[in-house]
Amino acid sequence: MLTRLSGRRGQSLAEMAVVIPVLVFLLMGGFDATVLITNKVTAGYAVRQGARLAAELGGTQTNPAASTQNYDQQVVRNVLAVTRGLTAAGVMEIDIYAPSKADGSYTAGDPVDQYLISGTTLSPGKQTFPVSNRNQTPPDETSIGIRVVWRYSPPAGVFPQNMQLTDYAVMKAAPVLR
């Protein structure tokens, strides 16, 4: 009788030795996935907020004295304010562009005002989308897209390190009726 009980205890210990690492791995993976999803939602909020502001600011038809740099800085600051809520992630680039594809995604060659972010430094990249090209006359209002490129570093380390993700939103420039 004694040999049967001690054999079962050994079996339980062996099973626990296998199950506990698997459960810890699943728990940490779930934590990483939750943080990633939260960051993805926050990045989505940021690009939508930036696209709303860019559409509202429009082009030179609503404010002829405005400069491209002034408009873009307002949009970039707005997007950065929302992305402060990112945890375990950092913004690398913010683009203000005129999409050529029907789905609104950025394609190389689209007119773009690029802003590169390194730590706390914001530096302009390629600048080919001046405010004068942002048409507000219906039915040809310019679609203005905002794209955020961000890097996710999972806190628990189960997911691959430094995943690069992008989010974008596109809205039409606010129309000016004549």
C-alpha positions as CSV (number, residue, x, y, z in Angstrom):
1,M,0.0,0.0,0.0
2,L,2.8,2.4,0.8
3,T,4.5,1.9,-2.5
4,R,1.4,2.8,-4.4
5,L,0.9,6.1,-2.7
6,S,4.5,7.3,-3.1
7,G,4.4,6.3,-6.8
8,R,1.4,8.5,-7.3
9,R,3.0,11.4,-5.5
10,G,6.0,11.2,-7.8
11,Q,3.6,11.1,-10.8
12,S,1.8,14.3,-9.6
13,L,5.1,16.0,-9.1
14,A,6.3,15.1,-12.6
15,E,3.0,16.3,-14.1
16,M,3.3,19.6,-12.2
17,A,6.8,20.1,-13.4
18,V,5.6,19.9,-17.0
19,V,2.3,21.9,-16.5
20,I,3.6,24.9,-14.5
21,P,6.1,26.2,-17.2
22,V,3.4,25.8,-19.9
23,L,0.9,27.7,-17.7
24,V,3.4,30.5,-17.0
25,F,4.2,30.8,-20.7
26,L,0.5,31.0,-21.6
27,L,0.0,33.6,-18.8
28,M,2.9,35.8,-20.0
29,G,1.8,35.4,-23.6
30,G,-1.7,36.5,-22.7
31,F,-0.2,39.5,-20.9
32,D,1.9,40.5,-24.0
33,A,-1.1,40.1,-26.2
34,T,-3.3,42.2,-24.0
35,V,-0.7,45.0,-23.9
36,L,-0.3,44.8,-27.7
37,I,-4.0,45.0,-28.3
38,T,-4.3,48.0,-25.9
39,N,-1.5,49.8,-27.8
40,K,-3.1,49.0,-31.2
41,V,-6.3,50.6,-30.0
42,T,-4.5,53.7,-28.7
43,A,-2.6,54.0,-32.0
44,G,-5.9,53.8,-33.9
45,Y,-7.3,56.6,-31.7
46,A,-4.2,58.7,-32.4
47,V,-4.4,58.4,-36.2
48,R,-8.2,59.1,-36.3
49,Q,-7.7,62.2,-34.1
50,G,-4.9,63.4,-36.4
51,A,-6.9,62.8,-39.5
52,R,-9.9,64.7,-38.0
53,L,-7.7,67.6,-37.2
54,A,-5.9,67.5,-40.6
55,A,-9.3,67.4,-42.4
56,E,-10.6,70.3,-40.3
57,L,-7.6,72.4,-40.9
58,G,-7.9,71.7,-44.7
59,G,-5.8,73.7,-47.1
60,T,-5.1,77.3,-48.1
61,Q,-8.8,77.8,-49.1
62,T,-9.8,78.2,-45.5
63,N,-6.7,79.9,-44.3
64,P,-4.6,81.4,-47.1
65,A,-1.8,82.6,-44.8
66,A,-1.2,79.2,-43.2
67,S,2.1,77.4,-43.8
68,T,2.4,73.7,-44.3
69,Q,4.8,73.5,-41.4
70,N,2.3,75.2,-39.1
71,Y,-0.6,72.9,-40.1
72,D,1.6,69.8,-39.9
73,Q,3.0,70.7,-36.5
74,Q,-0.5,71.0,-35.1
75,V,-1.4,67.5,-36.4
76,V,1.8,65.9,-35.3
77,R,1.5,67.4,-31.7
78,N,-2.1,66.2,-31.6
79,V,-1.1,62.6,-32.6
80,L,1.8,62.6,-30.2
81,A,-0.5,63.7,-27.3
82,V,-2.7,60.7,-27.9
83,T,0.2,58.3,-28.3
84,R,1.6,59.1,-24.9
85,G,-0.9,56.5,-23.7
86,L,1.1,53.8,-25.5
87,T,2.7,51.3,-23.0
88,A,5.7,49.2,-24.1
89,A,5.7,51.0,-27.4
90,G,7.2,54.1,-29.0
91,V,6.3,56.1,-32.1
92,M,9.0,56.2,-34.8
93,E,7.3,58.1,-37.6
94,I,4.2,60.2,-38.3
95,D,3.2,60.7,-42.0
96,I,0.6,63.2,-43.4
97,Y,-0.1,62.0,-46.9
98,A,-2.5,62.0,-49.9
99,P,-3.3,58.4,-50.5
100,S,-3.5,57.1,-54.1
101,K,-5.0,53.8,-53.3
102,A,-8.8,53.3,-52.7
103,D,-8.2,51.8,-49.3
104,G,-6.3,54.8,-48.1
105,S,-3.1,53.1,-47.3
106,Y,0.2,54.8,-47.8
107,T,2.2,53.8,-50.9
108,A,5.7,54.9,-51.8
109,G,5.4,57.8,-54.2
110,D,2.3,59.3,-52.6
111,P,2.6,63.0,-51.7
112,V,3.8,62.9,-48.0
113,D,5.0,65.1,-45.2
114,Q,7.1,62.8,-43.1
115,Y,8.1,63.4,-39.5
116,L,10.7,61.1,-37.9
117,I,10.8,60.6,-34.2
118,S,13.9,59.5,-32.2
119,G,13.4,59.7,-28.5
120,T,12.2,63.3,-27.9
121,T,13.6,64.6,-31.2
122,L,11.2,65.3,-34.0
123,S,12.8,65.9,-37.4
124,P,11.1,66.4,-40.8
125,G,11.8,63.8,-43.5
126,K,10.4,63.8,-47.0
127,Q,8.2,66.9,-47.6
128,T,6.1,66.6,-50.8
129,F,2.5,67.4,-49.6
130,P,2.2,71.2,-49.2
131,V,-0.9,72.7,-47.8
132,S,-1.6,74.3,-51.2
133,N,-2.2,70.8,-52.6
134,R,-5.0,70.1,-50.1
135,N,-8.0,70.9,-52.1
136,Q,-11.3,71.7,-50.3
137,T,-13.6,72.3,-53.3
138,P,-16.4,69.7,-53.7
139,P,-16.5,67.2,-55.2
140,D,-12.7,66.9,-55.4
141,E,-11.7,67.4,-51.8
142,T,-8.3,65.9,-51.1
143,S,-8.2,62.8,-48.9
144,I,-5.7,63.4,-46.1
145,G,-4.2,60.4,-44.4
146,I,-2.3,60.1,-41.1
147,R,0.0,57.1,-40.6
148,V,1.8,56.3,-37.4
149,V,4.7,53.8,-37.5
150,W,5.4,52.5,-34.0
151,R,7.5,49.8,-32.4
152,Y,6.2,47.4,-29.8
153,S,8.5,45.8,-27.2
154,P,6.6,43.2,-25.3
155,P,7.0,43.6,-21.5
156,A,7.0,39.9,-20.7
157,G,9.2,39.0,-23.7
158,V,7.1,36.1,-25.1
159,F,6.3,37.9,-28.4
160,P,9.2,38.8,-30.8
161,Q,11.1,41.9,-29.7
162,N,10.7,45.2,-31.4
163,M,7.7,44.5,-33.6
164,Q,7.1,47.3,-36.1
165,L,3.5,48.2,-36.7
166,T,1.6,50.8,-38.6
167,D,-1.8,52.4,-38.2
168,Y,-3.5,54.9,-40.5
169,A,-6.7,56.8,-41.0
170,V,-8.0,58.9,-43.9
171,M,-10.5,61.7,-44.0
172,K,-11.6,64.2,-46.7
173,A,-10.5,67.8,-46.3
174,A,-13.4,69.9,-44.9
175,P,-15.3,71.3,-47.9
176,V,-15.5,74.9,-48.8
177,L,-18.6,75.8,-50.8
178,R,-18.4,78.6,-53.3
